[in-house]
Amino acid sequence: MKVFKKTLELKNELDILSKQGKKIGFVPTMGALHHGHIELVVRSVKDNDITVASIFVNPTQFNNPEDLKKYPRMPEKDIAMLENANCDYVFLPDYDEVYPKIDTTNYDFGMLEKVMEGKFRPGHFKGVGMVVKRLFEIVEPDNAYFGLKDYQQFLVIKSLVNQFDIPVNIVGCETIREHDGLAMSSRNLRLSDEQRKEAPEIYKSLSFIKKHIEDKSVLEWKQWFKDKINALSQLKVEYIEISDAITLEEVSLFDDSKSLVICVAVFAGEIRLIDNVLIND
Ligand code: AMP
């Protein structure tokens, strides 16, 4: 496995491989890797001739400077995990390598960036769009792998490649969870023992709603989730939305023929956890 810090060096190497007809798979990450990230790499290794993973904590997608500062960074451990997963190239750039000049592109994801994460983290998806577009320009992958844990992000990326006609196939990969159901996340490393003990209630409650969706109305389920989670000493719901799984428009009634997604953000102290379940997918 080779590690590149310089954009041009990586680009030159990948250009040669592309010209030889090699299929390139790409897994963008912010590091502090866990099994969820590694599953994306495993999938890419299976589908492609060459797999590139990037590790870049992208400042333009953080609306909270404290969150950016405290974001876990452990590149050496990450590199070892990627090597173990048979990744071929790691891109570990500095800020200036990713953003050599100011990006004046107008990123507009409409409804997709106005709700949920977009509403509570203003500017977040413009930052995601900016970094992913730039990384796609550098790597020029055939396939790129994203986790459905960040479901809204997955839809934003699909919109990005459509809008800018980027010739890459976006592959969504299922959420990888701890044994107790908690969605794996780099932020889980920051949970206290007590917070970690309560955090699995998020997915447990989401799974319960999914299983019994017919039993209550949309409004009742939202309230049920808030009451259940907020009753715990360590957790506080920021939002729960039950939405059309394609447009992210809120639904008011359940309809068997429509795919829905239930998305939540929950604070454990200052650590923000997100999760979702798909319904009728
Ligand atoms: P991040 O490093 O958090 O920006 O995540 C990099 C990629 O890994 C994104 O496509 C995430 O959706 C994906 N990812 C993060 N956590 C998980 C998980 N638990 N299961 C599947 N994919 C994940």
Boltz pocket constraint, residues with backbone or C-beta under 6 A from the ligand:
constraints:
  - pocket:
      binder: B
      contacts: [[A, 28], [A, 29], [A, 30], [A, 31], [A, 36], [A, 37], [A, 40], [A, 145], [A, 146], [A, 147], [A, 148], [A, 149], [A, 150], [A, 173], [A, 174], [A, 175], [A, 176], [A, 177], [A, 183], [A, 184], [A, 185], [A, 186]]
      max_distance: 6.0
